[in-house]
Amino acid sequence: MKICIYGAGAMGTVLGAYLSKTENVDLVSRNVNHIESLKKNGAIITGQTHIQKDVNALLPSEMKDPYDIIFLMTKQLENEEVVKNLMPFLKSNGVICTMQNGLPEYSVAKVIGEEKTIGSAMAWGATLHKDGIVELTTKPDYEALTFSLGSFSEIKHPLFDEVYRLLSLMGKTTIEDNWIGARYAKLMINSAFSGLSVVLDLTFGEITKSKQTRTYAQAILKECIDTAKKGHIKIEKIQGKDVVKLLDYHHPFKKWLSFQIIPIAMKKHKAIKSSMLNDLARDRQTEIHAINGVISAFGQSFDIKTPWNDAIVSITESFERKENHPGLHNLKLLELIK
């Protein structure tokens, strides 16, 4: 069984370190310095844990034999082109498990077909601080390092169970029959917390600590829930919790209760910061259109207004154009939505 993690940045390096304890896995990245450090020192995982593990690290130009399973962890800005380039390195009966943000299965399946497309969403976080050194920002217990897994095709691929086994080596993995609903659950959390994190340069915990920013997070979550309802998308549970039941509201008391629950729900992830901040620091485009932009697009399709998600997209685009930068000064822009 040949396994590849393609796009081994922060999250991919952590996953690779865990899997490499028992499996033969190639970690592939275009980041030359990161790969050189991984080759020299192994993957060093800090923060909530400490792991130093030798790994098989490769540049894309060093890839040779085709793989049975490719975990796709690149930014999905150029997904179709990336997947087309990966096709010579995917066995005829192989699969791609996309672990990207948003709803990337559509673009992956467009190239390789639905039957070879598997999706996974991760409910944990990591930050690449230095080449080869990654901070795990989620507590490293099995119940916190969770994955949800689903097939994009109605017919489950023969390697689906092997993908499940591999992810289960790191954390609790839940198979979702309603895969789009499971994806949407993670997308909803990312839209609220990763979206505000990149705009305000705050950790998820800092967002929940301030009443003002928690109010904004609550508004974005509500907007995502209302959009899903309008589009007849059933949002699945996250880590066994019914997020819609906990966070949705239709009257003042339930809104107050939802507000109190948010910090508790995000407690295990309070140290996470949006990876889009790293993209901006490196003068790269962010994935904002694959996160909050998806909600905005759904809003247009389902004829429902999404001013909060629209604002997060617009502000982040201004960062990419270097007309603005992340920070608390952007609170005044969010105030205008109220």
N, C-alpha and C positions, 0 to 999 in steps of 0.2 A: 504494500500500500504506500503510494507516494503522496505526500501532503505538502501543500504550499500555503503560506500566508503572504498574499501579495498586497503590498502597501503596509509594510510592518513599521508603522509609526509608533505612537504611544500605546494605543490599545493593542495593536498587533504584536508589539514586542512583549507585552505582558502575557498575552495569550500564548505566544511562542515559547516564552520561558516556562510556563506551566506545562504545556504539551511536551516540550523537549525533555522533561523529566523521565518520560517513558516511551515517547514516540520519536520517529525520525522525521523532522519537519524542517522545511526550508523557509527562512524568513527573507523576503525579497523587498527591497526598497530602492528608489532612485536617489535617495540621500546618501551620497558617497561617503561622507564623513561618519554618518551613523553606522553604515555597513562596516566600514573599517574598524570602528570602535567595537562593534559586536564581534567581529572576527578576532580582534586582539584580546578583549577583556570579557567577552560573553555579555549576556543581557544582565544588567544590574537594575533590580527593582527595589526602590526605596519607598519611604512614606509610611504607609500602614503595615508594611512588611519589609523583610530584607531577603532578597534572592539574588544570587550571582550564579548564572547557569550558562555553560557553554552552549552555543547554538550554531546551526548551519545558516550563515548569512550570505546572501548573494545580491549582486546588482542584476537588473533585468537582463543585461548583456551576458551574464554568466549562467543563465538558465539553459538547461540542455534537454533532459528527458521529460516527456509529458507526465502529468500528474493525474491521480484518481480524483483528488479533492483539492479544489482551490478555494481558500477563504479570501474573499475579496474585501479589502479594507482600505482602499484608496478613497480619496474624495470623489464624489460622483459627478464632477463637472464635465468630464469627457467619458462617460461610462461606455457608450457604444464603441468608441475608438479603442478604449482600454480592453474591453472584452474581445473585440476583433483581434487585437494583438496577442491576446492570451490563447486564442483557439488552437494554434500549433502546439501549445503546451498543455492541452487538456486531452486526456485519452478519449477515445470514441464513446466509451461508456462512462466517462467521468462527469462530475458535477461541479458547479460553482455555487458556493454558499455566500451570498452577499451579506455583509455585516455593516453596511453603510447606513447613514441616516436617511430619514424620509421614507420614500416608497420606491427603492431602486430596482425592485424585481421586474418592473415593466421594461426598463431599458436593457437589463441583462437578458431577459427572455426574448426580447426582440432579436438578439444576435444568436443565442444558442438554443432557443426553444424553451417552452414552459417546463417540459419534462426534465430538463437538466438544471433547472433553477430552484434553489433552496434559499430561504431567507432566515436570518437570525437577528434578533435585537438584543443588545446588551444593556443591563440595568446596573452598570458600574462605570467608574471613570478613571482616567489616568492622564498624566501630563508629561510630555517629553521636555525635560529641563536642559539636558546636555546630550550630546551624541552618545548613544548606548546606555544612557541613564534615564530611567522613567520613574516617576512618582505614582504609586498606586494610591488614589485618593478615596477609595472605598475600603471599608474594613474587610480584611481577607478571610471572612468566614464563608462557608459553603452556601449559606442561605442568603448572603448579600451579593456574592459574585454570580449573579443569575443571568441566564439566557432564556429567551423564548425562541422556538424553532418552528418553522412551517414550510410546507411544500407549496410552490406556486402553481403546480399542476394538481389536478384531482387524483392523478395516479402517482403514488409515492415511488420515488426512484429506489432501486436496490441498495444504493449507498446512503440512503437517508438515515438508517439506523446507525451506520458507522459515524456519520456526522454527529448524531446525537451522543454516541459514546465518547467521541473526542471532546466535545464541549463539556460533557459531564465530568471529565477529568479535572476541570477547573472549578466549576460551580454548578449549582442546581439548574437543570435544563428542563423547561416545560414545553411539551409539544402542543401547538395550537392548531385546532381544526379551522377556526376562523382567523386565518393568518393576517388578512388586511386589518381586521379589528385589533389584533395584537400589535401590529405595526403602528396603527393609529394611536394606541395607548402610549407607546414610547415617543411618538411624534408630538403628542400633546404636551408631555413633560418637557421635551427638548424645546418646543416652541416657547413655553413659558420661561424656563430657567436658563437654557443655553442662549435664547434670544435676548433676555434681559442681561445676562452675564456679559455678552459681547458689547452691548450698547453702553452698559454702566461700568464695565471692568470690575465686576464683583464675583465672589464665589456664590454658589447656590445657597450656602448657609447665611451669607451676608444679605442676600435678597430676602430670605424669610425672616431675618432678625428685625429689619426695618419695617415698620407698619406701612410706610408709603410704598416701598417696592413690593412688599407682600400683596398689597392691594392691586398693584399692576399685574403681578403674577396670577392672582385670582381672576382678574378680568380676562387675561389671555386664556387661562384654562377654561373658563366659562364659554368664551368665544369658540374654542376648539370643540367643546362638548356640543354646543348648539349647532355648529356646522356639521358635525357627524350625524346628529339626529336628523337634520334636514336632508342629508344625503343617504339616510337609511343605513349607516355604518354602525354596527354594534361594537362598541369599544370593549375589549377584553380586560380582564384583571391584570394587575401588575404585582408580581411577587405575592399572589394569592389575595390581593386587596382589590375590591371593586371601587376603582377610582371615581367612576361616575356617581355611584351611590354616596361616596364620601365627600366629593367636592362640588357636585352640582347643587343648585339651589333655585328656588322659585318664590321664597318669602324671606323676610329679614332674619328670622331666627336661624334658618338653615344656612343663610349666607354668613352669619356670624360664626356658626359652627364650622363651616368650611374653612373660614379664615383661621380658626384655632387649630385645625387639623394640619394645615399646610406645613408648618415647621416640623411637626412630628413625622409626617410622611417623608420629608426630605432629610431627616436627621442623619441617616447613614451616608448621605451623599453631600454633606454640607461643605466639604473641602474642594469639591469639583469647580473648575472654571471652564468656560467654553473653549474648546479647541480652536474656535474661530479667532480668538485673540492671538494665538500663535500664528495663524495664517496671516493676519494683518501685520504682525511684527516682522514677518518674513516677506512682506509685499506680495502675498498671494491672494487670489480670490477666495472668498469664504464659501461655505455651503448654505448660505442663508436662504437661497431659493429652493433648496432641497429640504428645508425645515419650515420656517414660518411662511416661506413662499408657497409651499404646498397647501397650507391652510388658506392662504389668500386665493389660490387658484380654485380650490374646492368651493370657497365662498362664491366666486364668480359663477362656477358651474351650477351650484345649488341655489343661487339667487339669495344669498344672505350676506350682509355686510360684515367685514372683518377688519375694522379700523385699527385694532391693536397689533395684529399680525402685519397688516400693511405698513404701519409705522415702523415696526422693528426692521422690516425689509428695507424701507426707504432710508432709515438712519444708517444701517449697515452699508448700504450702497454708497452713502456719502463718505464713509470711511475708506472704501475701496478707491474712490476718486480722490482721496486725500483732501477732501473739503472739510473734514471733521475728524475727530478721534474718540475712542471709547473713554468714558469717564462720567462722573456724577453730574457734570454740567449738562448732560443730555436729559436729565430729569425734567428740565423746562420744556423740552420737546414732547415728552410723554404727558406732561400736565395738560397740553393742548387737547389731548384726546378726550379728557374728562368733560 
